[in-house]
Amino acid sequence: MAAGQMKPDGTLALRRAAKLAGLFAIAVGIAALLGWWLRLWTAVTIVPGWPPMVANAALMSILSGAALALLADPALRPGSKRAACAFSSACALAAALTLVEYALGIDLRIDQLLARAVATAAMRIPGRPMPHTALAFLLLGLALCLLDAGER
């Protein structure tokens, strides 16, 4: 089948949905980063009353979204595959460093590199993603990087 034709199993539709999800994750991450830089709190919290998306979580959202959008391309090229693995690895690394900070009780000074966070009641440490958020991004980054490992 030529690229772009619908396969009987619906793979093309799933790839399109995955690409849209990746692009949405990128948009949410960019909106949150812009919110921190421009002090637009509605972009940081997304929904009033929700805890803010810290800048590092926004970056991880952008990185994982970019990896997903690249991997969803039906005509995936080797360069795109390497870029997707680099993005997802960077996401996993940022998440792992955050978990190391929590586990060892140390500050690697990565929490406010992108934006100065204002402390809120929902934040344990200003600018640091919550542990469960970091764990989710760690697992997501690893999964995206290993997504096609079985094909080799």
Backbone as ProteinMPNN parsed JSONL, in Angstrom:
{"seq_chain_A": "MAAGQMKPDGTLALRRAAKLAGLFAIAVGIAALLGWWLRLWTAVTIVPGWPPMVANAALMSILSGAALALLADPALRPGSKRAACAFSSACALAAALTLVEYALGIDLRIDQLLARAVATAAMRIPGRPMPHTALAFLLLGLALCLLDAGER", "coords_chain_A": {"N_chain_A": [[0.833, -1.187, 0.0], [0.444, 2.239, -0.688], [1.958, 5.043, 0.936], [-0.149, 6.893, 3.047], [-2.552, 5.755, 2.245], [-5.451, 4.187, 3.565], [-5.069, 1.556, 5.758], [-6.409, -1.734, 6.177], [-6.577, -2.373, 8.904], [-6.827, 0.001, 10.251], [-4.566, 1.457, 10.945], [-3.492, 3.846, 9.907], [-5.335, 5.79, 10.714], [-4.992, 5.635, 13.487], [-2.35, 6.486, 13.66], [-2.63, 9.121, 12.812], [-4.216, 10.126, 14.884], [-2.394, 9.815, 16.986], [-0.406, 11.594, 16.156], [-1.821, 14.025, 16.312], [-2.271, 14.059, 19.079], [0.375, 14.307, 19.966], [1.011, 16.833, 18.882], [-0.813, 18.372, 20.311], [0.185, 18.043, 22.919], [2.601, 19.405, 22.618], [1.616, 22.003, 22.116], [0.295, 22.58, 24.558], [2.481, 22.521, 26.316], [4.06, 24.634, 25.278], [2.291, 26.771, 25.664], [2.189, 26.812, 28.475], [4.891, 27.37, 29.121], [5.172, 29.913, 27.909], [3.298, 31.196, 29.482], [4.618, 31.246, 31.995], [6.877, 32.806, 31.356], [5.707, 35.208, 30.5], [4.11, 35.836, 32.578], [1.403, 35.048, 32.541], [-0.997, 33.791, 34.134], [-3.242, 32.253, 33.606], [-2.51, 30.662, 31.478], [-0.659, 29.043, 32.635], [-1.946, 27.571, 34.614], [-4.013, 26.444, 33.227], [-6.657, 25.307, 33.769], [-8.771, 27.059, 35.906], [-8.023, 26.931, 39.355], [-6.682, 24.543, 39.25], [-3.498, 22.966, 39.906], [-0.456, 24.668, 38.984], [1.251, 24.115, 35.839], [4.5, 23.413, 35.952], [7.541, 24.879, 34.667], [9.522, 22.975, 33.91], [7.991, 20.65, 33.61], [6.431, 21.501, 31.508], [8.383, 21.682, 29.526], [9.073, 18.949, 29.343], [6.659, 18.013, 28.389], [6.607, 19.205, 25.859], [8.885, 17.978, 24.692], [8.21, 15.195, 24.784], [5.853, 15.263, 23.314], [6.803, 16.125, 20.818], [8.402, 13.942, 20.145], [6.442, 11.928, 19.946], [4.833, 12.965, 17.851], [6.667, 12.858, 15.738], [7.223, 10.088, 15.614], [4.757, 9.127, 14.852], [4.51, 9.499, 12.18], [3.715, 7.986, 9.143], [5.61, 7.487, 7.16], [8.176, 7.152, 8.377], [11.381, 8.367, 8.708], [14.891, 7.514, 9.031], [16.376, 9.646, 10.222], [14.366, 11.137, 11.475], [13.506, 9.248, 13.286], [15.756, 9.029, 14.928], [15.821, 11.648, 15.941], [13.385, 11.677, 17.347], [13.945, 9.758, 19.291], [16.001, 11.088, 20.612], [14.603, 13.332, 21.626], [12.721, 12.039, 23.297], [14.453, 10.742, 25.032], [15.698, 12.922, 26.26], [13.509, 13.96, 27.607], [12.998, 11.828, 29.389], [15.401, 11.887, 30.819], [15.324, 14.435, 32.083], [13.11, 14.001, 33.72], [14.057, 11.851, 35.267], [16.177, 13.077, 36.632], [14.728, 14.856, 38.197], [13.355, 13.047, 39.837], [15.549, 11.961, 41.164], [16.342, 14.185, 42.626], [14.191, 14.355, 44.449], [14.34, 11.795, 45.695], [16.9, 11.701, 46.865], [16.929, 14.006, 48.296], [18.203, 16.316, 47.419], [19.236, 19.327, 45.691], [19.497, 19.884, 42.436], [19.501, 22.156, 41.055], [17.911, 22.467, 38.769], [15.337, 23.156, 38.676], [14.351, 25.757, 38.268], [15.424, 26.713, 35.926], [14.29, 27.378, 33.457], [12.178, 29.108, 34.03], [11.21, 31.365, 36.586], [9.566, 30.187, 39.288], [6.596, 30.848, 41.082], [5.879, 30.27, 44.371], [3.302, 28.062, 45.303], [0.511, 26.681, 47.107], [0.123, 24.165, 46.111], [2.568, 23.284, 45.285], [5.411, 21.45, 46.194], [8.117, 22.104, 46.082], [9.095, 25.098, 44.708], [8.806, 25.305, 41.226], [9.533, 22.688, 40.721], [8.474, 19.698, 39.237], [5.862, 17.561, 40.46], [6.474, 14.401, 42.151], [4.985, 12.199, 41.042], [4.293, 13.206, 38.559], [6.816, 13.514, 37.4], [7.588, 10.815, 37.359], [5.688, 9.787, 35.581], [6.423, 11.128, 33.203], [9.01, 10.106, 32.935], [8.519, 7.358, 32.428], [6.981, 7.644, 30.095], [8.838, 8.892, 28.362], [10.786, 6.854, 28.175], [9.211, 4.797, 27.043], [8.513, 5.931, 24.558], [11.035, 6.131, 23.374], [11.718, 3.483, 23.137], [9.803, 2.47, 21.502], [9.827, 1.353, 18.864], [11.653, -0.656, 19.141], [11.367, -3.418, 18.978], [11.199, -3.932, 16.284], [13.691, -4.081, 15.157]], "CA_chain_A": [[0.0, 0.0, 0.0], [1.178, 3.497, -0.723], [1.83, 5.847, 2.151], [-1.313, 7.762, 3.017], [-3.76, 4.978, 2.053], [-5.949, 3.577, 4.791], [-4.874, 0.121, 5.871], [-7.632, -2.348, 6.705], [-6.614, -2.424, 10.367], [-7.001, 1.344, 10.808], [-3.293, 1.97, 11.439], [-3.306, 5.239, 9.509], [-6.176, 6.609, 11.597], [-4.337, 5.676, 14.798], [-1.162, 7.334, 13.534], [-3.105, 10.515, 12.776], [-4.628, 10.473, 16.253], [-1.164, 9.953, 17.774], [0.248, 12.841, 15.755], [-2.603, 15.108, 16.918], [-1.988, 14.049, 20.521], [1.714, 14.868, 20.116], [0.935, 18.272, 18.624], [-1.534, 18.96, 21.442], [1.133, 18.088, 24.045], [3.529, 20.501, 22.319], [0.893, 23.266, 22.301], [0.083, 22.791, 25.994], [3.778, 22.852, 26.897], [4.444, 25.988, 24.848], [1.4, 27.719, 26.356], [2.617, 26.915, 29.876], [6.17, 28.104, 29.174], [4.879, 31.325, 27.647], [2.619, 31.714, 30.674], [5.627, 31.562, 33.013], [7.737, 33.909, 30.904], [4.931, 36.447, 30.379], [3.285, 35.943, 33.8], [-0.003, 34.847, 32.199], [-1.282, 32.657, 35.006], [-4.261, 31.372, 33.03], [-1.814, 29.701, 30.61], [0.123, 28.154, 33.49], [-2.846, 26.674, 35.338], [-4.879, 25.881, 32.193], [-8.017, 25.341, 34.307], [-8.727, 27.749, 37.195], [-8.067, 26.084, 40.536], [-5.749, 23.428, 39.102], [-2.113, 23.363, 40.18], [0.211, 25.131, 37.771], [2.217, 23.254, 35.153], [5.792, 24.073, 36.107], [8.266, 25.02, 33.407], [10.18, 21.717, 33.535], [6.949, 19.747, 33.117], [6.073, 22.015, 30.186], [9.442, 21.245, 28.614], [8.914, 17.513, 29.141], [5.485, 17.85, 27.533], [7.042, 19.559, 24.499], [9.802, 16.945, 24.2], [7.493, 13.944, 24.537], [4.92, 15.52, 22.216], [7.573, 16.147, 19.574], [8.779, 12.555, 19.848], [5.245, 11.22, 19.505], [4.444, 13.46, 16.531], [7.614, 12.316, 14.758], [7.062, 8.636, 15.502], [3.454, 8.823, 14.268], [4.584, 9.653, 10.728], [3.736, 6.671, 8.493], [6.842, 7.363, 6.369], [9.212, 7.52, 9.339], [12.737, 8.292, 8.184], [15.87, 7.256, 10.103], [16.704, 10.882, 10.933], [13.234, 11.462, 12.343], [13.51, 8.259, 14.357], [16.828, 9.428, 15.863], [15.376, 12.87, 16.626], [12.346, 11.283, 18.302], [14.608, 9.092, 20.416], [16.72, 12.13, 21.356], [13.605, 14.102, 22.378], [12.149, 11.228, 24.379], [15.529, 10.509, 26.009], [15.851, 14.164, 27.025], [12.353, 13.995, 28.508], [13.236, 10.838, 30.44], [16.518, 12.356, 31.644], [14.834, 15.519, 32.945], [12.244, 13.39, 34.726], [14.899, 11.061, 36.177], [16.898, 14.016, 37.505], [13.744, 15.353, 39.168], [13.137, 11.978, 40.816], [16.778, 11.88, 41.978], [16.259, 15.287, 43.587], [13.26, 13.96, 45.512], [14.791, 10.596, 46.408], [18.102, 11.983, 47.659], [16.765, 15.252, 49.045], [19.193, 17.288, 46.96], [18.772, 20.29, 44.702], [20.427, 19.948, 41.308], [19.309, 23.495, 40.475], [17.288, 22.39, 37.451], [13.911, 23.442, 38.825], [13.949, 27.076, 37.807], [16.282, 27.135, 34.821], [13.49, 27.933, 32.365], [11.309, 30.178, 34.513], [11.125, 31.512, 38.036], [8.246, 29.778, 39.754], [6.041, 31.469, 42.27], [5.433, 29.173, 45.239], [1.873, 27.936, 45.581], [0.227, 25.613, 48.071], [0.158, 22.871, 45.419], [3.953, 22.921, 44.968], [6.297, 21.113, 47.308], [9.296, 22.929, 45.851], [8.754, 25.938, 43.553], [9.418, 24.985, 39.949], [9.814, 21.258, 40.563], [7.285, 18.873, 39.027], [5.568, 16.603, 41.525], [7.101, 13.107, 41.854], [4.186, 11.357, 40.147], [4.412, 13.791, 37.223], [8.148, 13.143, 36.906], [7.568, 9.382, 37.061], [4.906, 9.596, 34.354], [7.249, 11.56, 32.072], [10.11, 9.158, 32.793], [7.986, 6.173, 31.753], [6.593, 8.041, 28.751], [10.059, 9.086, 27.579], [11.369, 5.537, 27.898], [8.329, 4.074, 26.126], [8.643, 6.514, 23.229], [12.347, 5.801, 22.827], [11.771, 2.044, 22.862], [8.581, 2.11, 20.796], [10.04, 0.468, 17.718], [12.826, -1.505, 19.401], [11.087, -4.781, 18.579], [11.277, -4.084, 14.835], [15.07, -4.222, 14.715]], "C_chain_A": [[0.872, 1.242, 0.0], [0.955, 4.244, 0.577], [0.627, 6.761, 2.004], [-2.61, 7.008, 2.771], [-4.158, 4.336, 3.385], [-5.71, 2.071, 4.755], [-6.148, -0.477, 6.466], [-7.713, -2.328, 8.224], [-6.742, -1.048, 11.02], [-5.73, 1.974, 11.329], [-3.103, 3.442, 11.11], [-4.121, 6.177, 10.394], [-5.55, 6.725, 12.982], [-3.094, 6.56, 14.756], [-1.551, 8.809, 13.498], [-3.523, 10.987, 14.165], [-3.404, 10.675, 17.143], [-0.449, 11.251, 17.435], [-0.487, 14.042, 16.353], [-2.36, 15.198, 18.421], [-0.612, 14.65, 20.791], [1.717, 16.371, 19.918], [0.204, 19.005, 19.751], [-0.612, 19.081, 22.656], [2.152, 19.209, 23.847], [2.854, 21.843, 22.591], [0.666, 23.584, 23.777], [1.389, 23.195, 26.669], [4.229, 24.255, 26.538], [3.59, 27.032, 25.558], [1.833, 27.908, 27.806], [3.94, 27.667, 29.995], [5.969, 29.593, 28.912], [4.181, 31.969, 28.839], [3.6, 32.086, 31.77], [6.453, 32.772, 32.602], [7.006, 35.244, 30.867], [4.038, 36.715, 31.585], [1.794, 35.937, 33.475], [-0.468, 33.595, 32.942], [-2.36, 31.735, 34.464], [-3.62, 30.335, 32.098], [-1.04, 28.676, 31.439], [-0.773, 27.134, 34.197], [-3.812, 25.941, 34.418], [-6.344, 25.877, 32.629], [-7.949, 26.017, 35.675], [-8.898, 26.781, 38.361], [-7.148, 24.867, 40.437], [-4.362, 23.883, 39.481], [-1.427, 23.788, 38.882], [1.101, 24.051, 37.151], [3.547, 23.985, 35.237], [6.554, 24.021, 34.792], [8.944, 23.717, 32.976], [9.17, 20.693, 33.026], [6.49, 20.198, 31.734], [7.114, 21.599, 29.152], [9.327, 19.753, 28.323], [7.703, 17.211, 28.261], [5.843, 18.155, 26.08], [7.918, 18.451, 23.913], [9.07, 15.642, 23.883], [6.488, 14.103, 23.405], [5.625, 15.527, 20.865], [7.984, 14.734, 19.173], [7.583, 11.778, 19.309], [4.827, 11.654, 18.108], [5.382, 12.929, 15.443], [7.402, 10.826, 14.535], [5.74, 8.236, 14.839], [3.453, 8.946, 12.748], [4.648, 8.278, 10.059], [5.007, 6.429, 7.667], [8.03, 7.792, 7.223], [10.601, 7.294, 8.745], [13.713, 8.074, 9.331], [16.241, 8.511, 10.893], [15.603, 11.302, 11.892], [13.176, 10.515, 13.53], [14.573, 8.618, 15.4], [16.442, 10.683, 16.635], [14.327, 12.545, 17.683], [12.957, 10.607, 19.523], [15.391, 10.102, 21.255], [15.746, 12.948, 22.206], [13.064, 13.301, 23.556], [13.201, 10.906, 25.439], [15.757, 11.745, 26.873], [14.706, 14.327, 28.021], [12.575, 13.047, 29.685], [14.359, 11.283, 31.375], [16.073, 13.465, 32.593], [13.952, 14.964, 34.063], [13.058, 12.6, 35.744], [15.662, 11.968, 37.131], [15.968, 14.589, 38.564], [13.493, 14.307, 40.244], [14.355, 11.785, 41.709], [16.766, 12.983, 43.03], [15.343, 14.917, 44.755], [13.823, 12.818, 46.355], [15.971, 10.877, 47.331], [18.008, 13.267, 48.48], [17.796, 16.308, 48.67], [18.562, 18.226, 45.944], [19.833, 20.382, 43.607], [20.326, 21.275, 40.555], [18.763, 23.443, 39.042], [15.841, 22.868, 37.481], [13.482, 24.79, 38.267], [14.883, 27.612, 36.725], [15.49, 27.848, 33.729], [12.635, 29.115, 32.796], [11.322, 30.197, 36.032], [9.708, 31.21, 38.478], [7.863, 30.554, 40.997], [5.478, 30.337, 43.112], [3.923, 29.227, 45.42], [1.687, 26.78, 46.558], [0.343, 24.237, 47.419], [1.58, 22.398, 45.135], [4.719, 22.577, 46.227], [7.531, 22.009, 47.254], [9.007, 23.768, 44.618], [9.539, 25.544, 42.303], [9.665, 23.517, 39.706], [8.51, 20.501, 40.311], [7.092, 17.904, 40.192], [6.168, 15.245, 41.156], [6.298, 12.229, 40.883], [4.193, 11.891, 38.71], [5.748, 13.412, 36.606], [8.198, 11.662, 36.543], [6.809, 9.107, 35.766], [5.721, 10.003, 33.125], [8.461, 10.645, 31.868], [9.641, 7.918, 32.019], [7.578, 6.488, 30.315], [7.817, 8.216, 27.856], [10.715, 7.772, 27.215], [10.531, 4.762, 26.886], [8.464, 4.608, 24.706], [9.971, 6.158, 22.575], [12.429, 4.336, 22.426], [10.625, 1.557, 21.996], [8.793, 1.133, 19.658], [11.224, -0.459, 17.912], [12.595, -2.942, 18.948], [11.195, -5.019, 17.085], [12.69, -4.346, 14.348], [15.517, -5.66, 14.695]], "O_chain_A": [[1.928, 1.267, 0.633], [-0.079, 4.107, 1.23], [0.414, 7.341, 0.939], [-3.681, 7.545, 3.053], [-3.311, 3.994, 4.209], [-6.117, 1.398, 3.808], [-6.88, 0.207, 7.181], [-8.81, -2.271, 8.78], [-6.762, -0.958, 12.247], [-5.797, 2.941, 12.089], [-2.607, 4.205, 11.939], [-3.641, 7.243, 10.778], [-5.575, 7.798, 13.585], [-2.817, 7.295, 15.704], [-0.871, 9.648, 14.089], [-3.22, 12.11, 14.567], [-3.374, 11.595, 17.961], [0.058, 11.934, 18.325], [0.148, 14.974, 16.846], [-2.255, 16.295, 18.97], [-0.447, 15.418, 21.739], [2.343, 17.105, 20.683], [0.563, 20.129, 20.1], [-0.623, 20.101, 23.345], [2.523, 19.888, 24.805], [3.444, 22.72, 23.223], [0.828, 24.729, 24.198], [1.407, 24.105, 27.499], [4.724, 24.989, 27.393], [4.102, 28.06, 26.003], [1.845, 29.031, 28.311], [4.092, 28.511, 30.877], [6.533, 30.434, 29.613], [4.431, 33.128, 29.169], [3.445, 33.124, 32.414], [6.7, 33.663, 33.414], [7.591, 36.287, 31.159], [3.299, 37.699, 31.613], [1.019, 36.705, 34.045], [-0.344, 32.48, 32.436], [-2.397, 30.557, 34.818], [-4.151, 29.233, 31.954], [-0.799, 27.56, 30.979], [-0.396, 25.973, 34.355], [-4.371, 24.914, 34.804], [-7.192, 26.404, 31.909], [-7.159, 25.604, 36.523], [-9.788, 25.931, 38.36], [-6.867, 24.227, 41.45], [-4.064, 25.074, 39.392], [-1.785, 23.313, 37.804], [1.631, 23.187, 37.85], [3.705, 25.058, 34.655], [6.246, 23.214, 33.915], [8.939, 23.39, 31.789], [9.472, 19.944, 32.098], [6.192, 19.364, 30.879], [6.769, 21.21, 28.036], [9.469, 19.337, 27.173], [7.722, 16.261, 27.478], [5.425, 17.436, 25.173], [7.718, 18.035, 22.772], [9.289, 15.051, 22.825], [6.29, 13.177, 22.619], [5.103, 14.997, 19.884], [7.919, 14.373, 17.998], [7.705, 11.052, 18.322], [4.501, 10.815, 17.268], [4.933, 12.589, 14.348], [7.402, 10.357, 13.396], [5.62, 7.126, 14.321], [2.491, 8.538, 12.098], [5.536, 7.485, 10.37], [5.426, 5.284, 7.499], [8.792, 8.681, 6.844], [10.949, 6.186, 8.337], [13.408, 8.407, 10.476], [16.404, 8.443, 12.111], [15.88, 11.77, 12.997], [12.841, 10.921, 14.643], [14.328, 8.525, 16.603], [16.697, 10.782, 17.835], [14.375, 13.079, 18.792], [12.537, 10.853, 20.654], [15.439, 9.982, 22.479], [16.026, 13.228, 23.372], [12.96, 13.812, 24.671], [12.873, 10.808, 26.622], [15.983, 11.631, 28.077], [14.914, 14.779, 29.147], [12.364, 13.42, 30.839], [14.276, 11.08, 32.587], [16.407, 13.438, 33.778], [14.039, 15.403, 35.21], [12.788, 12.665, 36.943], [15.781, 11.659, 38.316], [16.379, 14.787, 39.708], [13.424, 14.636, 41.429], [14.209, 11.476, 42.892], [17.132, 12.754, 44.183], [15.688, 15.144, 45.914], [13.787, 12.871, 47.585], [16.035, 10.355, 48.444], [18.904, 13.576, 49.265], [18.212, 17.102, 49.514], [17.488, 17.951, 45.408], [20.928, 20.896, 43.831], [20.994, 21.477, 39.541], [19.114, 24.278, 38.208], [15.195, 22.972, 36.438], [12.339, 24.937, 37.835], [15.103, 28.819, 36.625], [15.973, 28.817, 33.143], [12.395, 30.027, 32.005], [11.433, 29.154, 36.676], [8.764, 31.898, 38.088], [8.698, 30.869, 41.844], [4.687, 29.531, 42.622], [3.344, 30.287, 45.658], [2.61, 26.001, 46.797], [0.631, 23.251, 48.099], [1.783, 21.237, 44.782], [4.685, 23.317, 47.21], [7.932, 22.596, 48.26], [8.699, 23.208, 43.566], [10.767, 25.46, 42.321], [9.981, 23.129, 38.581], [7.552, 20.638, 41.072], [8.059, 17.483, 40.827], [6.354, 14.96, 39.973], [6.875, 11.591, 40.003], [4.109, 11.116, 37.757], [5.816, 13.034, 35.437], [8.787, 11.293, 35.528], [7.237, 8.289, 34.951], [5.71, 9.299, 32.115], [8.888, 10.436, 30.733], [10.296, 7.488, 31.069], [7.809, 5.68, 29.415], [7.83, 7.741, 26.72], [11.154, 7.586, 26.08], [11.075, 4.139, 25.974], [8.522, 3.831, 23.754], [10.031, 5.913, 21.37], [13.133, 3.988, 21.478], [10.485, 0.354, 21.777], [8.024, 0.185, 19.501], [11.749, -0.998, 16.937], [13.55, -3.62, 18.567], [11.274, -6.166, 16.645], [12.867, -4.798, 13.216], [16.662, -5.946, 14.344]]}, "name": "protein", "num_of_chains": 1, "seq": "MAAGQMKPDGTLALRRAAKLAGLFAIAVGIAALLGWWLRLWTAVTIVPGWPPMVANAALMSILSGAALALLADPALRPGSKRAACAFSSACALAAALTLVEYALGIDLRIDQLLARAVATAAMRIPGRPMPHTALAFLLLGLALCLLDAGER"}
